[in-house]
Amino acid sequence: MTKTEKPLAISAPEPRTLDLIFSDAARRVLHDKYEIVEADPDNIAGLGDAVLGKARYIIGQPPLSEETLARMTSLRCVLNVESNLINNMPYDILFQRGIHVVTTGQVFAEPVAEIGLGFALSLARGIVDADVAFREGNELWGGEGNASARLIAGSEIGIVGFGDLGKALRRVLSGFRAKVRVFDPWQPKSILEENNVEAASLEDVLTKSDFVFVVAAVTSENKGFLGAEAFASMRKGAAFILLSRADVVDFDALMAAVASGHVVAASDVYPEEPLPLDHPVRKLKGFIRSAHRAGALDSAFTKMGDMVLEDMDLMDRGLPPMRCKRAERETVSRMRSKGVKIN
């Protein structure tokens, strides 16, 4: 590469776009510093050897075959801007060659944690139902309207999963003086203790909590692991709040538990997205619904672009990426989250 030649980055960020994840100022920096080649994520191989052999970065998470990867002799990093580490490339070969795989998913942790708190408050105090009743002229005033209301303060809270989102959730809950138990078999006990939570079994998290937040990623080991038995074990009237991916629960069993009145629930994610108009969860009493919008804020999306630029600059100078979260060889192949199809 000559002194005036820019490093080449392949842009294939679908379902995102460069306009979505880069502010105007950041996009100007991107194009000033790098040669950007826009690509169809399903046909990276069709770019030809001249582009593939020169490409230093991929912005996106397109499917990559072993054959295509072998042609990418200058590749240093795949910058995943979807947030899920999708099982669509030969990660073992990437790691063998010292090619970094990083994700910007942590940008969603804080906004998703905040909406999770909003769900919990609404379920605890009946905010949504009270608003609907008021609009319809059926409101109950004062204590009459608080027959099932309770406080988060001083309650017992369970969190399933303690990655970036779990830690962000712990921070937003810190003012409620709650006892927080966490189940996460991928985290050492000391990390949980450093975050002022109690390491617990899944059974204890489910049976001893007034509020259960599920923020675990979908893996080859936990798909659908929260089913009818799990919901039956929860305290009557407890709140179940799903913030990560619908595939970690048996969604029909969750709906049945809510319909029976045993628990109340809220979810930002569903087995199928967008959700069919006739799906029964749409009319289920005791269930708060949100259309996969918990993290979809412009501020989060543009933060992705800033993180990508910072890490590309580090790698340009022979340093490792530090801003995005690096994929780990021991766990990346076990991830089973589906890529999002809507922003």
C-alpha positions, -999 to 999 in steps of 0.1 A, spaced: 0 0 0 14 34 -10 15 63 14 -15 79 -3 -35 48 -6 -63 44 19 -71 12 37 -100 -6 22 -132 -14 42 -160 -35 28 -194 -21 39 -221 -47 43 -239 -37 75 -274 -50 66 -299 -47 84 -282 -15 94 -270 12 69 -240 35 71 -263 64 73 -279 49 104 -248 40 123 -226 70 114 -234 106 122 -227 130 94 -194 140 110 -183 104 116 -193 94 80 -171 121 66 -142 108 87 -149 73 75 -148 83 39 -118 105 44 -97 78 60 -109 47 41 -118 35 7 -153 22 12 -166 -6 -11 -204 -11 -7 -213 -48 -11 -242 -72 -12 -238 -91 21 -249 -123 3 -223 -120 -24 -190 -109 -9 -173 -135 -31 -184 -116 -61 -163 -85 -53 -133 -101 -70 -98 -107 -58 -86 -71 -63 -110 -59 -36 -110 -90 -14 -72 -92 -13 -69 -56 -3 -98 -54 22 -86 -46 58 -120 -44 74 -155 -56 70 -182 -34 85 -211 -58 89 -217 -95 95 -221 -110 60 -219 -148 54 -183 -157 47 -172 -191 33 -137 -206 39 -130 -201 2 -139 -164 3 -119 -159 35 -89 -175 20 -89 -148 -7 -90 -120 20 -53 -120 27 -52 -85 43 -83 -88 65 -77 -77 101 -112 -74 116 -149 -81 111 -168 -53 128 -203 -67 136 -228 -39 137 -259 -60 140 -251 -69 177 -256 -107 175 -226 -129 167 -243 -149 139 -231 -184 131 -224 -176 95 -186 -175 91 -157 -199 99 -148 -184 133 -122 -211 139 -102 -200 108 -106 -163 117 -91 -169 151 -63 -191 137 -54 -162 114 -55 -137 142 -84 -118 126 -105 -100 152 -142 -104 153 -159 -76 174 -194 -65 181 -209 -31 189 -239 -47 208 -230 -31 241 -244 2 228 -279 -13 234 -272 -23 271 -282 10 287 -313 19 266 -326 -17 270 -319 -17 307 -339 15 311 -369 2 292 -367 -29 314 -370 -8 344 -400 9 328 -416 -24 323 -410 -34 359 -424 -2 372 -455 -4 350 -462 -40 360 -457 -32 397 -479 -2 397 -504 -10 369 -494 21 350 -505 9 315 -538 -6 327 -546 25 348 -540 47 317 -563 26 295 -590 26 322 -587 64 325 -590 69 288 -621 47 288 -636 65 318 -633 34 341 -605 46 363 -603 37 400 -592 66 423 -567 64 451 -562 32 470 -590 15 450 -568 16 420 -539 0 438 -553 -34 448 -524 -53 432 -498 -26 433 -464 -31 449 -430 -15 452 -397 -25 435 -379 -9 464 -369 -36 489 -381 -64 466 -363 -95 455 -350 -94 419 -336 -121 397 -316 -117 366 -309 -144 341 -277 -136 322 -251 -111 333 -233 -97 302 -233 -61 292 -271 -58 295 -273 -76 328 -247 -52 343 -265 -22 329 -297 -35 344 -280 -38 378 -269 -2 376 -304 12 368 -318 -9 397 -292 2 422 -314 28 438 -342 5 448 -324 -13 476 -335 -47 462 -318 -80 468 -305 -91 434 -298 -127 425 -281 -136 392 -279 -169 373 -252 -170 347 -231 -201 343 -206 -183 320 -197 -157 347 -173 -164 377 -188 -158 411 -163 -130 418 -175 -109 389 -211 -112 402 -199 -102 437 -180 -72 424 -213 -60 409 -231 -64 442 -253 -93 432 -256 -128 446 -247 -157 425 -276 -181 424 -291 -211 408 -317 -208 381 -342 -223 406 -335 -197 432 -337 -169 407 -371 -181 396 -386 -191 429 -374 -163 451 -379 -133 429 -407 -107 427 -393 -96 394 -373 -118 369 -354 -101 341 -342 -124 313 -313 -108 294 -294 -140 284 -282 -145 248 -295 -176 229 -269 -203 228 -268 -240 217 -275 -249 253 -303 -227 264 -328 -224 235 -363 -226 250 -350 -235 284 -376 -214 303 -408 -233 299 -440 -242 317 -422 -257 347 -401 -226 351 -431 -203 350 -450 -225 374 -422 -223 399 -423 -185 401 -441 -167 429 -478 -160 421 -481 -125 408 -443 -122 400 -433 -102 370 -414 -119 341 -396 -94 319 -380 -106 286 -354 -83 271 -329 -104 252 -343 -129 226 -376 -148 225 -359 -181 217 -347 -185 253 -383 -191 264 -412 -213 254 -433 -184 244 -466 -204 243 -459 -215 279 -452 -179 289 -485 -168 275 -503 -196 293 -487 -186 326 -499 -150 321 -534 -161 309 -538 -182 341 -530 -152 363 -500 -169 378 -475 -142 366 -475 -109 347 -451 -103 319 -435 -78 295 -415 -84 264 -397 -65 237 -390 -96 216 -411 -123 200 -407 -157 182 -416 -140 149 -409 -104 140 -428 -84 129 -455 -103 148 -487 -114 129 -517 -92 136 -537 -122 149 -510 -134 174 -528 -141 207 -502 -121 228 -516 -89 213 -548 -92 234 -534 -110 264 -543 -92 297 -514 -89 321 -488 -87 293 -470 -55 283 -459 -55 247 -431 -35 229 -421 -39 193 -384 -47 195 -377 -10 201 -359 -11 235 -325 -4 221 -334 12 188 -324 48 196 -305 71 172 -281 78 199 -273 41 203 -269 36 165 -245 65 160 -225 54 190 -219 22 170 -202 42 142 -180 60 167 -169 27 182 -161 13 148 -140 43 139 -121 42 172 -112 5 168 -102 9 131 -79 37 141 -63 15 168 -58 -14 144 -44 10 117 -17 18 143 -9 -19 150 -29 -20 182 -58 -43 192 -94 -32 191 -105 -19 225 -138 -2 221 -160 -29 207 -165 -63 224 -143 -91 210 -158 -125 202 -143 -153 223 -133 -185 205 -147 -206 233 -183 -192 231 -188 -176 197 -198 -209 179 -224 -216 206 -244 -184 199 -277 -190 183 -294 -156 182 -312 -147 150 -302 -116 132 -327 -88 135 -347 -80 104 -361 -47 116 -343 -16 130 
